Amino acid sequence: MRTTTFRLRTAGRECVLDITDQCADFASQATGGGDGLLHVFVPHATAGVAIMELGAGSDADLLAVLADLLPADDRWRHAHGSRGHGRSHVLPAFLPPFATLPVLGGSLGLGTWQSIALVDLNADNTDRMVRLSLLTDGTTR
């Protein structure tokens, strides 16, 4: 198994960050053009990973749905930090902090419009880490 990590800055606001390129680059290099499984993991209690179309308004639509589902108000028992911070701790129950994708011939097995995104509602933590782990059968092309 090959593993790497990279860091992202979220600018202190809700965001959907495209991490597809970092994942694709690692998958290609780690498989040597072969096949495998890429596991994407965000080791944070307040962020998730989504496989979805990005751009064309989808990012804003996702944040709008999450704002409706998990409002930034005072209802949350987990109440330290900024107003509504508790909702960030509920987010991973809806958008898990991981995804596993096929790698075929060194390329991510994503659909035409699919991308990999880190989703973060927590404005209190601007430093995020993503761990990529790739499992192969040990053969390369």
SVG drawing of the C-alpha trace seen along z (x, -y; Angstrom):
<svg xmlns="http://www.w3.org/2000/svg" viewBox="-34 -33 39 41">
<polyline fill="none" stroke="black" stroke-width="0.4" points="0.0,0.0 1.2,-3.5 0.1,-6.5 0.6,-10.3 -1.0,-13.3 -1.5,-16.9 -2.9,-20.0 -5.5,-22.5 -6.4,-26.0 -10.2,-26.6 -10.1,-30.4 -12.3,-30.3 -15.6,-29.9 -17.9,-27.1 -16.4,-25.5 -16.4,-22.7 -12.8,-22.2 -11.9,-20.1 -9.2,-17.7 -9.5,-15.5 -6.2,-16.5 -4.2,-15.7 -6.0,-12.3 -5.4,-11.6 -1.8,-12.5 -1.1,-10.3 -3.1,-7.4 -1.2,-7.5 2.2,-7.7 1.5,-5.1 0.1,-2.5 2.7,-3.0 -0.1,-2.9 -1.7,0.2 -4.9,0.9 -5.9,0.5 -8.2,-1.1 -7.7,-4.7 -9.0,-5.5 -9.5,-9.2 -9.7,-10.1 -10.1,-13.4 -9.1,-12.9 -11.3,-15.6 -14.5,-15.5 -16.0,-18.3 -15.4,-17.6 -16.6,-15.2 -15.7,-13.8 -18.2,-14.0 -18.1,-12.4 -20.1,-14.8 -20.2,-17.1 -18.4,-20.4 -18.9,-23.8 -22.0,-24.9 -23.6,-25.8 -23.4,-22.3 -21.0,-23.5 -23.3,-26.3 -26.3,-24.0 -24.6,-21.5 -23.8,-24.2 -27.4,-25.5 -28.8,-22.0 -26.5,-21.6 -27.5,-25.0 -31.2,-23.9 -30.4,-20.5 -27.9,-21.7 -28.6,-25.4 -25.9,-27.6 -28.0,-28.6 -28.1,-28.0 -29.9,-24.6 -26.8,-22.5 -25.7,-21.1 -22.1,-21.0 -21.8,-24.8 -18.2,-25.9 -16.7,-28.0 -18.6,-30.1 -22.4,-30.2 -23.8,-26.9 -20.4,-25.1 -22.2,-21.9 -23.6,-21.3 -20.1,-20.8 -19.8,-17.8 -23.0,-16.3 -21.8,-16.8 -19.8,-13.5 -22.9,-11.5 -24.3,-12.8 -21.1,-13.2 -18.6,-10.6 -15.0,-11.6 -13.9,-9.1 -14.4,-7.6 -12.9,-4.7 -12.5,-4.8 -11.2,-2.3 -8.0,-3.1 -7.9,-1.6 -4.7,-1.8 -3.4,-4.5 -6.5,-6.7 -9.3,-7.3 -12.4,-5.4 -14.7,-8.4 -17.7,-9.1 -17.6,-11.9 -18.9,-14.6 -17.6,-13.3 -15.0,-15.0 -13.7,-14.4 -14.4,-17.2 -13.6,-18.0 -16.7,-19.6 -16.1,-21.8 -18.7,-23.8 -16.3,-24.6 -15.0,-28.2 -13.1,-27.8 -10.5,-25.4 -8.8,-26.6 -6.1,-23.9 -7.2,-20.6 -5.3,-17.4 -6.3,-14.7 -4.7,-11.2 -4.6,-9.2 -3.9,-5.5 -3.6,-3.3 -3.9,0.5 -2.6,2.4 -2.1,6.0 1.6,5.3 1.8,5.4 2.5,2.4 2.2,1.9"/>
</svg>
